[in-house]
Amino acid sequence: MRSVILTGVAMLALVIALPALPHHSTANFDFTKSTTVSGTVQYFSFTNPHSFIDLQVPDAQGAQQAYKIFTVARVVMMRSGWAVDDLKAGDKITITGNPDRNTPEFMYLTKIVFASGKVWDRDPALQR
């Protein structure tokens, strides 16, 4: 009987804890600032819960600087016009985003100009 009660208490504790699971926040990004960079896609993770782009951007001396561009989930991106083949390694793209408060090479995507010329903007009214 005691093991049944302990199992029940453990299951209840697990169920109660589920809503407290961590969620990825965008609080680290400075939404009062915007940065635009152009570079070459190294990797694109078109996934849930958040997608991201690894981008190599040349600095003023021509050296490559690694940027990581964070965005929303694949399902949300597809609903707003992204297609699976819109972005691939080797593509030359231009990104506009909000920089991370501590690491400016990390950005939260607000706009992308794809290699094809297609434009996606976080504001749906500006997509073309």
VEXMAR-429011 format. One line per field, with one value per residue: residue number from 1; x, y, z of N, C-alpha, C in turn. Coordinates in steps of 0.001 Angstrom, whole numbers, plus 500000, padded with zeros to 6 digits. Atoms other than C-alpha are relative to their C-alpha. Layout:
resi = c(NUM,...)
nxx = c(X,...)
nyy = c(Y,...)
nzz = c(Z,...)
caxx = c(X,...)
cayy = c(Y,...)
cazz = c(Z,...)
cxx = c(X,...)
cyy = c(Y,...)
czz = c(Z,...)
This chain:
resi = c(1,2,3,4,5,6,7,8,9,10,11,12,13,14,15,16,17,18,19,20,21,22,23,24,25,26,27,28,29,30,31,32,33,34,35,36,37,38,39,40,41,42,43,44,45,46,47,48,49,50,51,52,53,54,55,56,57,58,59,60,61,62,63,64,65,66,67,68,69,70,71,72,73,74,75,76,77,78,79,80,81,82,83,84,85,86,87,88,89,90,91,92,93,94,95,96,97,98,99,100,101,102,103,104,105,106,107,108,109,110,111,112,113,114,115,116,117,118,119,120,121,122,123,124,125,126,127,128)
nxx = c(500818,499120,499387,501052,500137,498792,500076,501013,499443,498965,500667,500640,498936,499575,501060,500015,498776,499985,500149,498845,498856,499452,500296,498982,500443,499317,499666,498597,499834,500322,500989,499909,498914,500105,498738,500107,498759,500085,499012,500230,500609,499216,500915,501347,500782,501417,500523,500791,500878,499437,499063,498871,499121,498593,499633,498650,500073,498665,499858,499382,498717,500251,500031,501362,500541,501154,501234,501092,501254,501086,501325,501117,500121,500226,501417,500366,499338,500713,501274,499765,499485,498732,500024,498866,498819,499677,498693,499112,498579,499382,500783,499620,501237,499905,500817,500185,500501,499729,498821,499962,499477,498624,499253,500658,500004,501257,501076,501347,500362,501154,500159,498990,500049,499474,499166,500915,500573,501215,499836,500908,499918,500790,501275,500597,500398,498832,499456,500213)
nyy = c(498808,498846,499748,499431,498596,499302,499892,498982,498686,499696,499665,498702,498995,499881,499301,498609,499342,499831,498618,499206,500263,498747,499594,499114,498616,499034,498869,499625,499190,498588,499671,498580,499890,500844,500155,500686,500617,500879,501052,501306,500982,501197,501044,499536,500957,499688,500921,499531,498867,498785,500214,499076,499948,499694,499134,499453,498614,499397,498734,498925,500477,501161,501238,500504,499953,500898,499466,500955,499276,500774,499642,500751,501414,500375,499946,498587,499490,500511,499279,498632,499966,500678,501345,500808,499770,498570,499688,501164,499679,499396,498847,498651,499374,498819,500182,498907,500570,499356,500649,500437,498930,500286,500579,499409,500929,500748,499081,500532,499630,499151,499947,500712,499969,501299,500000,499900,498657,500004,499299,500337,499048,500426,499301,500619,499008,499599,501142,499989)
nzz = c(500000,499901,501317,500855,499596,500437,501461,500277,499637,500988,501256,499787,500021,501391,500730,499531,500470,501450,500454,499606,500862,500507,501373,500546,499945,500866,499140,500168,501197,499833,501022,500346,500977,501183,500705,501289,500455,501175,499911,500602,499098,499712,499542,499692,499235,500220,498997,498877,499767,500587,501096,499963,501165,499763,501110,500007,500460,500040,499281,500790,500525,500847,499213,499801,498641,499865,499424,499802,500134,499419,500492,499431,500342,501394,500328,500107,501205,501178,500077,500455,501358,500255,500574,499557,500831,500098,499430,499917,499841,501181,500458,499582,499523,499148,498802,499050,498759,498725,499425,498609,499140,499607,501120,501167,501135,499878,500374,500155,501363,500311,501460,500785,501455,500429,501205,501150,500034,499178,498734,498914,498907,498857,500185,501201,500988,500773,500741,501457)
caxx = c(500000,502820,504451,501123,500813,504441,503950,500794,502551,505491,503143,501209,504463,505487,502147,502230,505794,504987,503691,506909,509157,511526,510755,513249,512977,513830,514550,518275,517693,517628,514424,515328,518284,518503,521527,521846,524540,525195,526959,526986,524752,526785,523875,520118,518138,514489,513099,510745,510637,513037,514899,518315,520805,524593,526012,529579,529875,533053,534299,535992,539319,537697,537970,534912,532831,530360,526800,523894,520458,517546,513960,510600,509504,509387,505595,505256,507760,505891,502594,504213,505523,508797,509390,511766,514102,514197,517506,520456,524183,526153,523363,524357,521735,521107,519726,518267,517708,517778,521205,521757,522490,525803,526831,526043,526837,523659,520547,516788,515553,513318,513965,515769,516547,517014,519503,516501,515582,512499,512012,510525,509783,508568,505877,503596,502505,506088,506687,507149)
cayy = c(500000,502348,501927,502714,505944,506912,506201,508326,511209,510997,511043,513995,515908,515228,516429,519586,520349,520087,523660,524895,523539,526238,528182,529908,533644,536580,538839,538806,540649,544455,545270,548985,548306,546855,545529,544501,542104,540243,536929,533281,530669,527925,526034,526404,524600,524670,523162,523515,525096,527678,527788,529375,530336,530139,532908,533883,537665,539379,542151,545399,543578,540698,538164,535970,536569,533907,535097,533082,534297,533052,532983,531403,527787,526061,525807,529565,530323,528115,529819,533165,532144,530284,527181,524347,525165,528968,528798,526449,526351,528528,531053,534740,536560,539816,539702,542429,541650,542723,542108,540213,542557,540806,539062,541255,538385,536714,538273,537776,537838,540695,540613,538450,538966,535462,534611,534414,538029,537000,539144,537999,540469,539742,542346,540394,543616,544127,540642,540406)
cazz = c(500000,500883,497443,495744,497720,497009,493297,493292,495045,492609,489602,491048,491607,488007,486610,488730,487565,483830,483452,485052,482301,481011,477844,475582,476121,473862,476869,476071,472767,472616,470735,470729,468392,464912,463024,459366,458134,454891,454707,453730,455349,457018,458550,458834,461501,460376,463576,466513,469057,467539,464240,463771,461062,461366,459187,458247,457872,456648,458946,457793,457292,455399,458208,458696,461829,462994,463655,465043,464033,466135,464960,465683,465267,461897,462013,462576,459807,457345,458224,457414,454008,454479,452376,453266,450368,450883,452734,452431,453181,450768,450171,450299,452370,454206,457734,459913,463552,467147,468715,471924,474842,475644,472424,469387,467018,468287,466768,466736,463137,461999,458239,455686,452023,450610,447851,445486,446276,448246,451350,454647,457423,460937,460168,457749,456037,454795,453309,449538)
cxx = c(500865,500622,498982,499836,501206,500012,498995,500505,501057,499375,499322,501036,500491,498986,499960,501205,499986,499794,501208,501233,500507,499583,501104,499448,500753,500427,501445,500249,499534,499078,499951,501090,499774,501344,499738,501379,499718,501098,499544,499466,500940,499090,498653,499259,498539,499200,499045,500804,500533,500960,501168,500835,501411,500498,501443,499945,501406,500034,500730,501336,499846,500002,498545,499629,498761,498847,499015,498726,498884,498667,498958,499998,499709,498523,499537,500607,499258,498649,500178,500758,501331,499737,501284,501269,500360,501426,500828,501442,500559,499251,500580,498713,500315,498976,499902,499411,500352,501180,499788,500658,501477,500871,499372,500002,498832,498891,498668,499461,498770,499739,501126,499743,500714,500872,499145,499449,498706,500303,498958,500252,499140,498640,499379,499621,501161,500625,499698,500876)
cyy = c(501260,500330,500597,501491,500813,500186,501077,501403,500416,500413,501374,501121,500244,500792,501471,500761,500269,501441,500877,499725,501304,500254,500942,501417,500838,501223,500460,500876,501431,500438,501493,500242,499030,500002,499262,499497,499162,498963,498724,499032,498799,498833,500637,498883,500427,499067,500684,499696,501306,499606,500967,499848,500283,500708,500462,501371,500578,501314,501008,499579,498768,498670,499604,500000,499111,500726,498856,500812,499091,500479,499077,498551,499792,500158,501447,500606,499555,500702,501412,500065,499346,498640,499287,500326,501478,500323,498736,500469,500509,501205,501301,500735,501280,499853,501330,499387,500845,499288,499568,501103,499796,499499,500495,499112,499025,501003,499266,500561,500906,500040,499209,500246,498723,500159,500175,501415,500110,500672,499488,501000,499500,500685,499472,501002,500394,498856,500149,498956)
czz = c(500000,498648,499025,500305,499529,498481,499602,500283,498971,498672,500104,499942,498573,499182,500388,499448,498497,499543,500319,499142,499403,498552,499552,499928,498973,500814,499842,498775,500251,498864,499684,498960,498858,499279,498692,499598,498756,500108,499333,501050,500142,500362,500290,500689,499937,500895,500973,501258,499419,498893,500171,498732,500508,498757,500158,499340,499972,500782,499103,499388,499108,500738,500251,501483,500053,500688,500166,500051,500490,499443,500638,499508,498507,499612,499828,498734,498735,499842,499466,498678,499720,499362,500420,499220,499826,500416,500117,500138,498680,499460,500555,500353,500773,501112,500745,501256,501199,500649,501448,500833,500359,498855,498698,498755,500078,499720,499937,498687,499922,498503,499345,498522,499561,498754,498748,499814,500788,501336,500993,501106,501127,500001,498712,498916,499090,499195,498512,499331)
